[in-house]
Amino acid sequence: MLELSSVTLCCLDTANPELALRALRCSVSGIRFARTLFLTDRAYDAPGIDVRVVAPLESREAYSAFVLKTLVEHIDTAHVLLIQWDGYVINPAAWRTEFLTCDYIGAKWFWHTSQKEALHDAMRVGNGGFSLRSRKLLIALQDSRVELAGPEDETICRVFRPLLEREHGIVFGSEALADAFAFEVAYPIGKPFGFHGLFNFCRVVPPDEIVELTRLFTPEIARSPQLLQLGRNCMAMGQWRAAAAIFQRILDVDPAHAEGTAALATASTNAATVPTAGRNDPCPCGSGKRYKHCHGAAGASAMVGASVASEDRLKQALALHQRGAPGDVAAAEATYRDVLAREPDNALAQHFLGVIHYQRGELATALPLLERAVAARPGEAEFHNNLGLALAAADRETDALAAYRAALSLKPDHAVAWNNLGLALQARNDVRAAIDAYRHALALQPDFAHARWNLSLALLLDGQFAEGWREYDARLVLPELGRDRHRFPGPRWDGTAPAGKMLLLYPEQGLGDALQFARYATLLAEAGARCVIRCSDALAPLLATIPGVAEVSRDGEALPPYQAHLPLLSLPRLLGTTAETIPATVPYIAVSEVKRTAARATLAHAGAAPRIGLCWAGSAAHGNDRNRSLPLAALAPLFAVPGIAWFSLQQGKAAAQIAASPAADRLVPFPADAALVDTAALIAELDLIITVDTSIAHLAGALARPTWVLLPFAPDWRWQLGRGDSPWYPTLRLFRQPRPRDWQSVVARVQARLEAGALEPR
């Protein structure tokens, strides 16, 4: 027996008292509460239940108003477990003492925000239909500033949550704790303490009992979308007698209900053909268990014989999923959903549907599915590994590490999990441990190109250049990075005898990489080679100014003659670059005087004030953009520093943030159609550039302009760790996040430097 001596069990209901009493009786099974309280509008003889008569509640608004302001008068214990007729305790064994550390906890919500935003919604806890609340909270709700603003749970947990936390010290449960406490619209993870929602009865109430309960459903319940959804769920799960009873009740109050008419016919036909079993009979599924302990158990959801058929369907769906074509993935998803409609607890279907949502970036949907699958089948290494991927994408690094380690404890030869563990460790800047993890992956699978690529980046980040450059060529066999490796005919240069050779050099990745590594043309020219760089129109006028570049060939033009070709990023390996021999002479890019004159005209209105250029975001298509970019609003403290003329270097969608910024009148926007060479001209005339890790940093460094680079906690390899300067660009200074996603500290340090007079008036 679970002892909850500091908790009152309470239900407030004047519309469905018989159903409410049932919910109270279900909730006290196996639990001893301090008191069981039923607030209703009539007297009942209910042994063990303290019935208090209150005025009838004529509407949902009246219910919410009572809970918000009046419930406190009836509660004298530290906590109250507030239930409803369609939400109650289902698993006393899931109780955690941590629940009592919260002033409010209920099932997570999902519908207040879009899928994309849901993960970052800090107010998803939670639903009030089955919720634990402290008396401290009930007292805090008497604050005159707290007024009903919609349903009472939304009023508490969303509208006034900031005030309750700030002014009254109210503690809301975490999402992880909420998942253990209850479920409502999301798939349950394991079997939580309680639930809410009539549509979930198919999961927690035996079908025969649902049939009996329909006789208690009022006309209001019969007309509700929740009962209609319960009917659909019972149909999908093969609970035909329950479905027939539900749709019959719907038709009792709405005889013209078209869906109900058709569904009743289908359910009745199927109910007549499905064999039934007594509670103590062997289950027809062949498990050897009694029916009441198998498919007849409360919460049992799979049809008899469904699992075997589903296994074959899931194998076919997985094959389609792995092929990856949009139509194949859509077909696989349809199968996963269909299986779950029939078997809501099918762990394989949950898992692979979760994987699809993860692959789409829909993490708020993916994570509950993946977590539930792991809880159901904790011995599946792949389940833990894929959960880790989704957790990492959700910036839950510690949880991701635990998931990968769980996978490896089950399957120590899981090369992919070793690689993913390395990525998670590197995200924490534990680079030596990451290197070890990548080496484990490669020992198990030597041709694992992604692990070799990741190893190269970790080695370079750690300053181990010799091995790092050697492994860096792994990028050339990765489809997403080596797509141009066969674009040019003829041999690749192997590093021998450059003197007298005509070499065709070309960038592979972004603008920043091209600007950083084009400097190697100078070293080749000094060794006697004649260098031609093949590049985009945007880069051509800048790369043409690099000493040693004999010619620039623009993409789309006829190829000039050459004897060998090579991607720019392979040059450090062939030329033996070490930390001591990085070619760091700057500037190595120049801008014409004509362009600089035009830029000076743009800056003229600044007068004698220091002129600072600002770039706060890179391309949204970059794989790490969510970590390297920040919103313009985060830089607001900089605009409070007096005596500075600010100029935007931002292009792309992020430039639109200027119009909505309070600093719009202080930040001169950059022309949306400006060419890269025009950006370079403006940078050349500025006193300081402040930028995130994007091509602007490389362009400013190549022009030898004073530049402050704002870096995420786990930086790109070229910035290394633990240093405030760059061996590649002598004029750059690095401002690093002290912890993941902490831009506030970075901006504060930049602000302090500016206020200390890091720049003098011109």
Summary of the structure (lengths in Angstrom):
residues: 762
radius of gyration: 32.5
end to end distance: 78.6
largest distance: 104.0
contacts: 2529
relative contact order: 0.05
helix: 48%
strand: 13%
